[in-house]
Amino acid sequence: MARKVITTQVAIMGGGPAGLMLSHLLAKAGIESTVVEIRSHEEIAHTVRAGILEHGTVNLLVDSGVSDRVLRDGDRHDGIELRFNNESHRIDFKDLVGESVWLYPQTDVFLDLAARRKDDGGDVRYSVTDTTVHDLEGKPKVWFTDADGVEFEVQADFLVGADGSRSHCRFQIPEANRKWYFHEYPFAWFGILAEAPRSSDELIYANSANGFALISQRTETVQRMYFQCDPKENVAEWDDDRIWAEFRSRVNGNGFELKEGPVLEKMVLPFRSFVHTPMRHGNLFLAGDAAHTVPPTGAKGLNLAINDVKFLFEGLDSHYNSGSDRLLETYSDRALDRVWKAQQFSYWMTTMLHTPADADDFSRARQLGELNSVVSSRHGRAYLAEAYTGWPASA
């Protein structure tokens, strides 16, 4: 049987936050799109992922009409604490750069966007299979089979690959037309979800001779926390007593003690830095994790994806509604400028806070000197605050 044809202006591979945000912005500008996603709505909704949202991401969610739930249910944080040598040093975002961040799970960002696209009648196809893309240098086409077994062909002017870190679209770009940058880190995060009261109202980034730890929050009674571990660590070998002993060795001291409780979930999260350049090939544009990934230390992943989408929307809007392609032609350069800033910040935070297994006395003393340099200088604290809360749109 012949494939059923869907004709649209922009085809979007990937129905996570990046793809849905782009579809939403395009709809507001009167530009048609079709979103194709291999996962089910339920699978994405139940993939629990933490999230720190920059002020620019929050503003876009609220001002574009997605939802203001982040302001009602999210936790605004006006700073973080860097903890080393058993002492905490607060980085006051509001004082230093006049901005804040919001603790709001990425899962909730997806739910807000999915609900908005559904209410607005957006064309979002979940649970598709057999996806392939064609004619990237002409009029792109996406082939897929829907959840009912019906075969479709999406015909579009442009294709956006927002299909995550295992992107299908990325691999369709010929090797001669792309360059990949990698950096592997020698550690991962051991993450837990614990039934316990909050240990702190803001995030604590702790450096110790025993390794890094991050104390985060989720609700008044359930908390998310992480400590540095070997990427090959086996979670089955860690019971609650061993987990909490590890956290105490890295965070407790000088009057501060973590609030502990039953561990509800535990997992190992390896991470790396990756950048794909350029972020355009023909009429294919890459956005979000399809083009770049960062270690979670700098809280940049989702925010970079939303920034990509904002730049890409501006280019598509200009193409359709103003007749100019200048912003589309400069999309990759504009996006990569911020991507590399975020890679630098994430790498810096990761190497400054994590303790390599083979660190010698000099390495440890130098690392503590670096941390002292940051917290003892207003300029050092301001650099961290500006990067963490998000650079201005023009930066």
C-alpha positions, 0 to 999 in steps of 0.5 A: 500500500502507498504511504499516506502523505502528510504535507507540512512546513516543518517536520520535527523528529523528537517529541521531548521538550525541545521538539515540543517547544519548537512546535509550540512556538511555530504554531503561535507564528502560524507555521505548521509542523508535525512532530514524530516521536518513537517513545510513547507519551507515557514512557517520556512522562515516567522517565524521571529527570531532574531539572534546573531551569535558567531564567531565560527558559522559565521566561520562555515557558511562561511568556509564550503561553506554555504554562505558568506552573513552573512559577507555582510548583517550581522552587525558585533558587537565588543561589547555591552553596559550594562546600569544601574543607567542611565549610559552605560558601554561598554564591548569591545569584540575586546579589551578583547578577540579579537573576535566579534559577528554578528547580523544576523537573524536566519531566514536568516541562515535558508534561506542560508542553505536551498538554499545551500542544494537545490543547492547541490541536498540535500534530504530535505522533507518539509511539512511531516505528521504522523512522527514516529521513530522506532528501535532506538537501532538497525537500526533506521527507520522514517515513514512519509507521504509526502506533496502528501500523499505518505507514506515513510520509511527511513532506516538509520544507525543513526537518529538525532533528531534536531526537536526543543523544541517540539521534537518528538524524545526526547520523544521516549527515555525511561524515565529510560534512560533519565534525564530532568533538568528544570528552570522556570523564573518568567518573559518573554520578551515583544518584538516589531518591530518598524519603527524607526532609530537605537538608538545605533550601538550596543546592549544595555542591560539595568537594571533598578528598573522598569525591564530589557530592550534590545535595538537591531537593525534590519535595518536602519529603523526597530528595534527590542526591548524587555522589561521584563514583566509578562509571562501572559501579554496580548499584546492587552492591550498595545498601542504604547504610553504605550509601549514607556513609558515603554521603556523610564522608563527603558532606557532613562536618562543622555542624552540618549533617544530612537528613537521611531516610529510606532510599527509594531509587538508585542509579549510576549516571555516566556522562560526557561532553559531545558537540556536533558541528555544524548544526545544519546540513542542507535543510536539516537542523539539529537541536538539543542533545542531538547536537551536544551533550554536557555533564550535569554539573553545570545544569546546562543540558535542557537549557541549551536545548531550549536556547537552540529552539529559540534561535531556530524558531527565530530563523524559521519565523523570519523565513516564512513571515519576513522572507529573510534567511539570514537567521537560518544561515547563521543558526549553527554559529549562533547556537554553537557560540553558546554551546561552547560557553556551556561546555567550558562552564560545565567542564570547569565546574566538573573538574573543579568539584570532582576528585580524580581517583589518582589525585596527588597532594599537589592536585588536591591543594591546587583544586582547593586553591581554585575553589578559594579563588572563586569564593573569595572574589566577587568577580569569581562568584559573579562569573559562576552566577552568570553562567549558572543562571544563563547568559544574556540572550545576546551573549 
